[in-house]
Amino acid sequence: MAEQDEVITLIDEDGAEHDFTVIDVIEVEGSEYAILLPVADDSDEAVILKFANDEDGNEILVDIESDEEWEKVADAWEEMVTKEEDEE
């Protein structure tokens, strides 16, 4: 049951494009977050971004501002990954 990971392109503040593989989308305390891995980088360090809406109502991904919020999301994702590994 292998799924093809979705690749998205994000544009940073400088206008540079970066490709990311969407590893997972999770919900924590009513907000949704995307767990992403950089395509061009050999690092296995995930990037976590929050889903939000811009002024036109379009769905966008934004940085998590609060360290506390980031920790909650990282812990929730780590818990999900651990649970999935235990089920295998």
C-alpha atoms as an extended CHARMM CRD file, in Angstrom:
* protein
*
        88  EXT
         1         1  MET       CA              0.0000000000        0.0000000000        0.0000000000  PROA      1               0.0000000000
         2         2  ALA       CA              2.7200000000        2.4690000000       -0.9990000000  PROA      2               0.0000000000
         3         3  GLU       CA              1.5200000000        5.9960000000       -1.6450000000  PROA      3               0.0000000000
         4         4  GLN       CA              3.3110000000        8.4970000000       -3.8290000000  PROA      4               0.0000000000
         5         5  ASP       CA              4.3510000000       11.3750000000       -1.5930000000  PROA      5               0.0000000000
         6         6  GLU       CA              3.0610000000       14.7270000000       -2.7660000000  PROA      6               0.0000000000
         7         7  VAL       CA              5.7000000000       17.3260000000       -3.6330000000  PROA      7               0.0000000000
         8         8  ILE       CA              4.8730000000       20.9980000000       -3.1620000000  PROA      8               0.0000000000
         9         9  THR       CA              6.8590000000       24.1030000000       -4.0640000000  PROA      9               0.0000000000
        10        10  LEU       CA              7.0420000000       26.9160000000       -1.5430000000  PROA      10              0.0000000000
        11        11  ILE       CA              8.4140000000       30.3910000000       -2.1970000000  PROA      11              0.0000000000
        12        12  ASP       CA             10.4330000000       32.0700000000        0.5560000000  PROA      12              0.0000000000
        13        13  GLU       CA             10.5950000000       35.7800000000        1.4230000000  PROA      13              0.0000000000
        14        14  ASP       CA             13.3550000000       36.2790000000       -1.1660000000  PROA      14              0.0000000000
        15        15  GLY       CA             11.2800000000       34.7490000000       -3.9770000000  PROA      15              0.0000000000
        16        16  ALA       CA             13.3560000000       31.5420000000       -4.1320000000  PROA      16              0.0000000000
        17        17  GLU       CA             11.4650000000       28.3020000000       -4.7780000000  PROA      17              0.0000000000
        18        18  HSD       CA             11.9740000000       25.2400000000       -2.5870000000  PROA      18              0.0000000000
        19        19  ASP       CA             10.4570000000       21.7810000000       -3.1650000000  PROA      19              0.0000000000
        20        20  PHE       CA              9.1920000000       19.7500000000       -0.2190000000  PROA      20              0.0000000000
        21        21  THR       CA              7.7570000000       16.2680000000        0.0980000000  PROA      21              0.0000000000
        22        22  VAL       CA              4.5690000000       16.2400000000        2.1630000000  PROA      22              0.0000000000
        23        23  ILE       CA              5.1550000000       13.5170000000        4.7510000000  PROA      23              0.0000000000
        24        24  ASP       CA              1.9530000000       14.0150000000        6.7190000000  PROA      24              0.0000000000
        25        25  VAL       CA             -0.8040000000       16.4540000000        7.6070000000  PROA      25              0.0000000000
        26        26  ILE       CA             -1.8950000000       16.3690000000       11.2350000000  PROA      26              0.0000000000
        27        27  GLU       CA             -4.4040000000       18.1910000000       13.4110000000  PROA      27              0.0000000000
        28        28  VAL       CA             -3.4430000000       19.4900000000       16.8450000000  PROA      28              0.0000000000
        29        29  GLU       CA             -5.8540000000       21.4670000000       19.0160000000  PROA      29              0.0000000000
        30        30  GLY       CA             -8.0920000000       22.3510000000       16.0760000000  PROA      30              0.0000000000
        31        31  SER       CA             -5.3390000000       23.5530000000       13.7100000000  PROA      31              0.0000000000
        32        32  GLU       CA             -3.8080000000       21.6320000000       10.7990000000  PROA      32              0.0000000000
        33        33  TYR       CA             -0.0820000000       21.3330000000       10.1940000000  PROA      33              0.0000000000
        34        34  ALA       CA              1.9790000000       20.0090000000        7.2840000000  PROA      34              0.0000000000
        35        35  ILE       CA              5.0350000000       17.8600000000        8.0000000000  PROA      35              0.0000000000
        36        36  LEU       CA              7.4830000000       18.4520000000        5.1360000000  PROA      36              0.0000000000
        37        37  LEU       CA             10.9110000000       17.2170000000        4.0670000000  PROA      37              0.0000000000
        38        38  PRO       CA             13.1150000000       19.3010000000        1.7520000000  PROA      38              0.0000000000
        39        39  VAL       CA             13.5780000000       17.4900000000       -1.5860000000  PROA      39              0.0000000000
        40        40  ALA       CA             16.9760000000       18.9930000000       -2.4520000000  PROA      40              0.0000000000
        41        41  ASP       CA             18.4120000000       18.4810000000        1.0120000000  PROA      41              0.0000000000
        42        42  ASP       CA             19.7010000000       15.0820000000        2.1330000000  PROA      42              0.0000000000
        43        43  SER       CA             18.7170000000       15.9810000000        5.6810000000  PROA      43              0.0000000000
        44        44  ASP       CA             16.0030000000       13.9500000000        7.3500000000  PROA      44              0.0000000000
        45        45  GLU       CA             15.0140000000       16.9480000000        9.4680000000  PROA      45              0.0000000000
        46        46  ALA       CA             11.3220000000       17.7140000000        8.9510000000  PROA      46              0.0000000000
        47        47  VAL       CA              9.8630000000       21.1770000000        8.5640000000  PROA      47              0.0000000000
        48        48  ILE       CA              6.5060000000       21.8460000000       10.2440000000  PROA      48              0.0000000000
        49        49  LEU       CA              4.2680000000       24.5820000000        8.8530000000  PROA      49              0.0000000000
        50        50  LYS       CA              0.7650000000       25.6230000000        9.8890000000  PROA      50              0.0000000000
        51        51  PHE       CA             -2.1990000000       25.8880000000        7.5220000000  PROA      51              0.0000000000
        52        52  ALA       CA             -3.7490000000       29.3650000000        7.5220000000  PROA      52              0.0000000000
        53        53  ASN       CA             -5.8020000000       31.5550000000        5.1850000000  PROA      53              0.0000000000
        54        54  ASP       CA             -4.5190000000       34.7100000000        3.5120000000  PROA      54              0.0000000000
        55        55  GLU       CA             -6.5700000000       37.8990000000        3.1780000000  PROA      55              0.0000000000
        56        56  ASP       CA             -8.2730000000       36.4790000000        0.0590000000  PROA      56              0.0000000000
        57        57  GLY       CA             -9.2870000000       33.2680000000        1.8560000000  PROA      57              0.0000000000
        58        58  ASN       CA             -6.6970000000       31.1080000000        0.0640000000  PROA      58              0.0000000000
        59        59  GLU       CA             -5.1040000000       28.3220000000        2.0610000000  PROA      59              0.0000000000
        60        60  ILE       CA             -1.4260000000       28.9890000000        2.7440000000  PROA      60              0.0000000000
        61        61  LEU       CA              1.3460000000       27.5060000000        4.8870000000  PROA      61              0.0000000000
        62        62  VAL       CA              2.9660000000       29.7260000000        7.5130000000  PROA      62              0.0000000000
        63        63  ASP       CA              5.7670000000       29.3920000000       10.0500000000  PROA      63              0.0000000000
        64        64  ILE       CA              4.7670000000       28.4910000000       13.5880000000  PROA      64              0.0000000000
        65        65  GLU       CA              5.5240000000       31.5790000000       15.6650000000  PROA      65              0.0000000000
        66        66  SER       CA              5.3900000000       30.0780000000       19.1500000000  PROA      66              0.0000000000
        67        67  ASP       CA              8.0130000000       27.6150000000       20.4230000000  PROA      67              0.0000000000
        68        68  GLU       CA              5.3340000000       26.0990000000       22.6720000000  PROA      68              0.0000000000
        69        69  GLU       CA              2.9870000000       25.4880000000       19.7180000000  PROA      69              0.0000000000
        70        70  TRP       CA              5.8530000000       24.0150000000       17.6630000000  PROA      70              0.0000000000
        71        71  GLU       CA              6.7380000000       21.6240000000       20.5190000000  PROA      71              0.0000000000
        72        72  LYS       CA              3.1050000000       20.4620000000       20.8330000000  PROA      72              0.0000000000
        73        73  VAL       CA              2.9180000000       19.6880000000       17.1170000000  PROA      73              0.0000000000
        74        74  ALA       CA              6.3430000000       17.9920000000       17.0200000000  PROA      74              0.0000000000
        75        75  ASP       CA              5.4100000000       15.8560000000       20.0480000000  PROA      75              0.0000000000
        76        76  ALA       CA              2.0390000000       14.9110000000       18.5190000000  PROA      76              0.0000000000
        77        77  TRP       CA              3.6840000000       13.8710000000       15.2390000000  PROA      77              0.0000000000
        78        78  GLU       CA              6.4160000000       11.9200000000       17.0290000000  PROA      78              0.0000000000
        79        79  GLU       CA              3.7130000000       10.1360000000       19.0320000000  PROA      79              0.0000000000
        80        80  MET       CA              1.8560000000        9.2150000000       15.8070000000  PROA      80              0.0000000000
        81        81  VAL       CA              5.0410000000        7.9010000000       14.1730000000  PROA      81              0.0000000000
        82        82  THR       CA              5.9120000000        5.8370000000       17.2560000000  PROA      82              0.0000000000
        83        83  LYS       CA              2.3840000000        4.3930000000       17.3700000000  PROA      83              0.0000000000
        84        84  GLU       CA              2.5430000000        3.4540000000       13.6460000000  PROA      84              0.0000000000
        85        85  GLU       CA              5.9420000000        1.7800000000       14.1290000000  PROA      85              0.0000000000
        86        86  ASP       CA              4.5900000000       -0.2210000000       17.0740000000  PROA      86              0.0000000000
        87        87  GLU       CA              1.7130000000       -1.4740000000       14.8990000000  PROA      87              0.0000000000
        88        88  GLU       CA              4.0760000000       -2.8180000000       12.1980000000  PROA      88              0.0000000000
